[in-house]
Amino acid sequence: MRVTSSVSVALLIAFLAACGGEGNADSADMQSATITAQRSVRITAPATGDTVPGPNVSVRVEASGFTVVAAGDTTPNSGHLHLFLDRDLSAAGVPIPVEPGFIIHLGTGATDYVIENVAPGEHRLIAVAGDAVHIPLQPWVADTVRFVVR
């Protein structure tokens, strides 16, 4: 009976150790997925539906779930912002291009920017978070607003 009890205890300890190891790996994966799912950007100015005076448009973006840093900074769970004015998003997995006045890299780690010489009329603005080398974070961390310049 003692031998059986000792074997049962040993098997129980081995089983719990094995489960604990797997549980830790799952917890790490779940934590990583939670961090990724919680990353977001939100354009707070201009807001959707706003009419703003031109020709210069002040933009403000809030980020959460990751740290906004300068381009080139490889701190884990960080990125920097890009603004797309009246342009479609670039492809996932490739660096975001630069197009003066239309695709703007906020490579200093800024979250505010003034886009100059915006023509009167309706516009679409997209803010996108990219990594140290300007590749969009995956899944996409982006926000879109539509506004009018008078």
N, C-alpha and C positions, 0 to 999 in steps of 0.2 A: 504494500500500500504506500509506503514511503517513497519507493522508486517511482511509482505512478504519479504521486503528488509532485515530486521533484521534476519529472518530465513535463507535467502539465504546467507548472510554474515557469519552467524554461521556455516552453512553447509560447505561453502567454506573453512573456517578456519579449521574445523574438518578434511575435506578431505586433505588439504595441510599438516596438522600435521601428519596424518596417512601416507601419501606418504613420508613425510620427514623421518619418523622413519624407514620405510621399505627401503628407499634409503640408509640410513646410514648403515643398516645391510648388504645390497647388496654391498655397497662400501667396507665394512670391509672384506667381503668374497672375493670380487674381488682383494683387496689388498693382502690378504693372498695367493690367487691363483697366483697372479703375482710374489710375492716373491718366492714361490715354483718353478714356471716355470723358474725363472731367476737364480736359483742356478746351478752352474756348477763347474766342476774341469777339468783341462787340464794338461796333462803331457807334459812339455816343454822340458825335457831331460830325457832319450833319445827320439828323435823324431821318428815317424814311418819311417822305411827304413834306419835308421842310422846303421852304423857299428862302434862299440866302442871297445876300447882295454879292455881286461879283466885282471885279473879275477874279479876286482871290478867295479861295474857299479854305477855311480852317477845318482841319480834320483831327478828331480825337478818337483813339482806340483804347479800350480796356482789355486786358488779358487776364485770364485766370487759369489755374491748373498747371502753369509752367512759368518759368522766369524769362522775362524779356531781357536779352543781352545784345551786345554788339555782334555784328557779323564776324565770323571766324571763331567765336567763343564756343567751345565744345562742352561746356558744363552740361551734365545730364539733365534731361527734362527742361531744356531751354530752347529759345529760338528768337528770331527777330522778325519784324513786320515788313510787309510789302503792300503797296496800294495799287490797285488796278482801276483806273478811271476810264470808263467806257471801253474796256478791253476784256476779252474772255480770259479765263484762267489758262495758264500754260499747262503742259502735260505733267502728270505726276511722275516723280522719279528723275526729273531733269531740272537743272538750275533755272530759276525764274529769270527771264531776260530783263534788260533795262530798255525802256523807251521813254526818253525824257518827256515829262508832262503827262504821261499816261500809265507807265508802269514804274513805280517809284520804290526804291529800296531804302528802308529806314535802318541802314546799317550801323548807326551809332547806338542803337538800342532805344531810340525815341519812340514814344507812343502818340505824339502830337506832330502835326505837319501842316504847312500851308501850301496848297497847290495853287500856283500862280497862273494867271491868264486863262481861266476856265471860261469858255464861251457861254453866252446866255442860252438857256434852254434846259431840257431834261437830261439828267445824267445818272449813271449807275456807278457806284463805288464799291469795290470789293477789297476787304482787308484779309490778308493771308499770312499765316505764320510759316516761316521757313527755318531750316536748320543752319548750322554754321556756314555751309557752302551754298545757301540759297535754294535748297531743294525743299519743296513743300512738305511740312510735317504730315505724316500719315497715321491715322486717317486725317483727312483734311481738317485744318483748324482755320475756319474762315467765316466771314460775315459779309452780308450785302445790304446796301441801302440804295434807295432811289430818291433823288432830290432835284430841285429846280434852281438854276441860277438866273436871277433877273438882270 
